[in-house]
Amino acid sequence: MKRFAGLRTTLGHARLDRNEVAGSLGDMGTFLPLLVGMSAQNGLSFSAALFFAGLLNVVTGLTFAIPMAVQPMKAIAAVALTEGLTVPQILAAGVSVSVVILLLGVTGLVDWLNRVIPKAVVRGLQLALGLSLLMKALQMVAGTRVAIGADSYLTGVLAALLVLALFFSRRVPAALVLFGAGIVLAMWKDPRVLGSLGVGITLPHFTPPAWDDFATSFPKAALPQIPLTTLNSVIAVCALSIDLFPDRPARPRRVAISVGLMNLVAAWFGGMPMCHGAGGLAGQYRFGARTNGSILVLGVVKMAVAVSFGASLMTLCRAFPASILGVMLAFSGMELALVTRDQTSRTDAFAMLMTAAACLGLNNIALGFVLGWGLTLCLRLRPFRVEDPDRE
């Protein structure tokens, strides 16, 4: 009975108005580029990923009374796009992260892990992944090798200018505008795309990853995602919820368990690795969301689109202009890299930059993470400490 009472209380906070609908789009700038990118580049099922993203939105809206975001695991997405992970490897990485986060939540060790891993190292990982995504995006635009056309340098430049023009707009999400423009250009470039789109009920099917996929993806994608998820999807999002919703904040243990359970179900059916996130919560709040009503609406719409159009969406993803997709991914990469601006002390900035350099220079996220962690521990020792000039 307590569960039903809790559910009624949670639903009692939900509102459905134009502000909630507008707020539901606040995190689409991150969600759409990574979903379209992995669908077009890695072969991830667009319909299955969209369906489970919507289902997780609905479950989250029934669990939390705030507009708790459900967004892609950015580290896994960045590694997948830059290193060409297979779909089973992407799904396996999501399962691995979820198992670790679930254990941390159930045992209450999530706060301990947050203390053990230096924030500068986590920021170094985010900087490296953001820059990797940005470089991949520029390569995609350059790969069009056409100056003018539906998919060309000019298209990329115009798309970038459009994003800059709408960068601070609260009414018009730039990612949605670019996504719409990309669909129009895809149909213009290849008219057969329009004929391939069809309405028909399509449901996800069982696609389990193999053991080799877990072994391959863990050091490449899961290991760098674990500290990011712990910091951003659990600790930071709970801290932000206290600031925005002091009367109904999210609790770390509950959020950790929620993140842990997400991919343990969705990944076996082709669902993209998902988590919660402070950036997504801030974005949805910025666009007007104040209750879980926005999340419930968004989830229902995603599921309806996925079930209605199904597999025909993959044809559209393959025809999506690389120049526009590159611009979308570029701004996602910059958004990921910009969170590192809080490392203002000389020592923390040094550790962050060295971690990022190790990840990029060695082309190995796991090894860069270990080296960055070791370097940060050394910098805490007095003989190696890098002091700010004005403090010397």
Secondary structure, DSSP 4 states (H G I P E B T S, - for coil): -HHHHHHHHHHHT---SHHHHHHHTTTHHHHHHHHHHHHHHH---HHHHHHHHHHHHHHHHHH-SS----EE-HHHHHHHHHHT--HHHHHHHHHHHHHHHHHHHHHT-HHHHHHHS-HHHHHHHHHHHHHHHHHHHHHHHHTT--SSSSSSHHHHHHHHHHHHHTTT-SSS-HHHHHHHHHHHHHHHH-THHHHH-----------PPPHHHHHHHIIIIIHHHHHHIIIIIIIIHHHHHHHH-TTSPPPHHHHHHHHHHHHHHHGGGTPPPEE--HHHHHHHHHTT--STHHHHHHHHHHHHHHHHHTTHHHHHHHHS-HHHHHHHHHHHHHHHHHGGGG--SHHHHHHHHHHHHHHHHHT-HHHHHHHHHHHHHHHTSGGG----GGG-
